[in-house]
Structures are given as C-alpha cells and as structure tokens.
Amino acid sequence: AQSVAQPEDQVNVAEGNPLTVKCTYSVSGNPYLFWYVQYPNRGLQFLLKYITGDNLVKGSYGFEAEFNKSQTSFHLKKPSALVSDSALYFCAVRDAPKGYSSASKIIFGSGTRLSIRP
Amino acid sequence: KAGVTQTPRYLIKTRGQQVTLSCSPISGHRSVSWYQQTPGQGLQFLFEYFSETQRNKGNFPGRFSGRQFSNSRSEMNVSTLELGDSALYLCASSFEGAVAFINEQFFGPGTRLTVL
C-alpha cells in the first residue's frame, strides 16, 4: 500500500535562511511525487512534481525538491526563505499504474506548516 | 482558462440532513477528485471520477457518494449528516493525455460544510 509521511508538523525558519520540508514515501512501484502549498482559506496549489529523470526538480516560487530513491525521500527546499512562503505544505505520492485501465490513489501527507519569521 | 469552481462556498446543515456539493473542472480536464480536509485528519481522499466512471475510492462510509456528468462536472452527496462531517471539501481536476496519472491536480477553493 502507498503511504507518505511528513515527519514535522511545523518548521520555523528566519527570512533569508534556507528551508527544508521533509517527505518520505512508500510505494510498490515507481512513484509519482508532488508538492502542493495551501495558503489560508484557499485550495491547494501545485508547486512541483517528480515523474522520472533528473533527481532535482525545480518548481514555482523558487522551490525545488530532491528525489532520493534509496532513502525514499522527496524533500522540498528553497535556498532563501521569504515571509510570503509561510503556508501549509503537502507532499503527495501516486503509484505508477500497471495499465491504462488500472488506477492508483493519490495519497497526501499530513502537511507541514512553514513559518518564516522576518 | 477559468479555474476549478465549487459551489456553494459555505454551507450550514443540521445532523440527519443531506447535502450536495458541486464542482466544475477546468475545461478539458476529465479527471475529478474529491477530498475532505479537517484539522485532525488532514487531507483525506474521497473518490476520483474519470469519464463519468468512479475510478478510485477512499475509505469513507457509503453515506458519501458522487457522480460525474458527461461535461465532466461532478457532484458529491453526503446523506444523513453527522457532526464529524464538518470539514472543508476540496475538488481537484487534472488533464490526462497519453500517459495517465502524471499530471498535477488543480484544486478549487473548497466548500466549507458545518454540521450543527
């Protein structure tokens, strides 16, 4: 069965410092991995995804994530945090389908609240 | 392109009633998924529809049901509401091309359901 874990409920970082939001996953096949961000009273917005290829994926708003197959991790990173990055971040995983007619669920992590102090 | 729209944005119901929520996906998107978001349980997958067929289902009781129409619009219904059904219900759509499941989802703003 698929699963995804975000071990930190909250991450606090000073503005200008690098940030990391952690995510680990478990799937039976090759994973499709996603990061989403949720601002207050809004739906989720897509940040980036890993499907295949380069392990370092670049996304919106200066975020990037590194896929590590041996550690089954997909941590979200940003070199220099902004106060406006403060939000709730979700990691999600989907198992690769075994055929077009098959389907796998997308599973979201519990979310990590990122707080950037000025 | 217009984003995913959900109606209504806010609902207040009492226990035992039923409710229907509506979702209009982005034009051209045939996959629609529904999620329940609560502070305690996080984001829980309800079901996914593709071309009017339920393709996947989460672990929710049968009181939760959904459907998708030929224009890809989707509705979800909750019957016999319970206090614990109070949540933000999010709808998401995605485009599926030649390779399924690799595309990101676009989320609507959600419907805030309060059950009294």
Interface residues (C-beta under 8 A of the other chain):
Chain A: Y32 F34 Y36 N41 R42 G43 L44 Q45 F46 K49 I51 F90 R94 A96 P97 Y100 A103 S104 K105 I106 I107 F108 G109 S110 G111
Chain B: V4 S33 Y35 G42 L43 F45 E48 F50 R55 N56 G58 L90 A92 A100 F101 I102 E104 Q105 F106 F107 G108 P109 G110
